[in-house]
Amino acid sequence: MGIKILFIYPNTYGMNMLPPAIALFSALLKREGHEVDLFDATYYQTDYGVNSDGTKETRLNVVPFKANDLGITMRTSDWREDLRKNFETFQPDLIALSSTEDMWQLGMYLLESAKDCITRNRIPVIAGGVFPTFAPLLALAHEMVDMVCVGEGEGAMIELCSRIEKGRAWDDVENLWTKQKDGSIRKNPIAAPYDVDDAPVLDMSLFEPARLYRPMAGKWYRMTPVETIRGCPYKCSFCNSPDQMDLYDAQTNSSFFRKKRIELVYRDLKYFKDEWGVEYNYFWADTFLAWNESEFEEFCDMYSEIGLPFWMQTRPETISDYKIKRLAKVGLHRISFGVEHGNSNLRLKLLKRDWKNEPIVEALKIPHRHGVAFSVNNITGFPTETREMAMDTVELNVRIESDNQNMYAFVPFHGTPLRKLCEDQGLIEPGALTRALTDRPVLDMPQYPREEVEGLIKCFALYVKFPKSRWKDIRRAEANDPEGEKIFEELRREYLDKYLPTPKPDREIPATADLEYGLENAN
């Protein structure tokens, strides 16, 4: 007969794409005979990081755009009432919350609004994702959460639902930390990594059609995330991948880094194209080019049959003229490069990224030689960083002729190596939760105050695009006072006139309004 599982996805408009993990779990659980439903908060006005019209406060390189013609609009109904109606009509046997750290508080807000329904019907609640994996006790501290999944959830969810269906105890399921009646926490061991080659095609039917649309390089596309690689071989200290690798190595003596068989990637791509009318593919691997030569050639041969544009993210040191030329011929449309910082010493010693500036500049000349546009992602506000170091990032980006460049504030998410450093230095309390994009910089350091981090982020694109003769005015525009705001607005209008075209009707948006704005962060 199976059971009923209600997934709750806390999200805000423009933040995250449709969650592939939920789509995967839905496919797995339906294959086991269970029934699945979803409450997606994306298009509700939950007063959590969005403006009243559903748009975020924009950065210079992204101008506001509307997508009403595609049916992408904010809901006008009350999300609390809709969530309660969902409980009443679906009557779930299990609630599964999938949340990033910066959406965790919103997730708890959603659960609390339905507390009477959940407690009255004694519905168990499981929370999963990177945040519960690396801060399980914080997650379990909330009264609405009965268990958390530490590590991957595929096997745990299948076993948990089977136990609930059979009326058996589930507090000893692998990968689960569960609350006991006496208030203690049972910490079960982690199972070996899930075999990604056993994963079924994502269940796209769980989402409303509007969730497939995303902006990319001037147009809206029907787009879906595609998995090729899980995990990352690199050790960047601001990312959660190193701790994922260490966790699985220590507890299962196996590698978290896995690659999906190319014929299965083809199966997914063909299905999305034929059955869902996907027009553009988004490969969500941390480092898309973490393949050996034969795997790379196999992918290119396979993708030539798909014939759709695609986006990838990778590191500058993974590309070559041959690779970009080969990928461009089969559909590569745009690349996002993680450069992160322009100070070589900080990048090596603090961020664990061992590559010099000159090779980065030379490597990033390659995409344009083959007609491929690219963006560069940067971060500032790291512990021990100074304003002078941050300006090295500006200087490096001036030398890179990217189509778009972003700068974000560093966020010390749980599960990243730099989180512990921040705690050890007293820059953040051990139990503090963090948010990205929608909040002010988390760290406020004496040598690089929060206001300076905010000011540089606000004016980053101006520094990169305008000549150095204008930098004195730009520096003044960083200030959060009437004169600074006046100068910034003047520079902003000049920037928009020169570098951002007027939005066109229908499915076209400003050419630099990019998918990178609103991509999942490293949490």
Beta strands, then each sheet from edge to edge (+ up, - down):
strand 1: 4-9
strand 2: 35-40
strand 3: 94-98
strand 4: 125-128
strand 5: 147-149
strand 6: 176-179
strand 7: 185-187
strand 8: 213-216
strand 9: 219-226
strand 10: 229-230
strand 11: 258-259
strand 12: 280-283
strand 13: 310-314
strand 14: 332-340
strand 15: 373-380
strand 16: 404-409
sheet 1: 2+ 1+ 3+ 4+ 5+ 6- 7+
sheet 2: 8+ 9- 12- 13- 14- 15- 16-
sheet 3: 10+ 11-
end
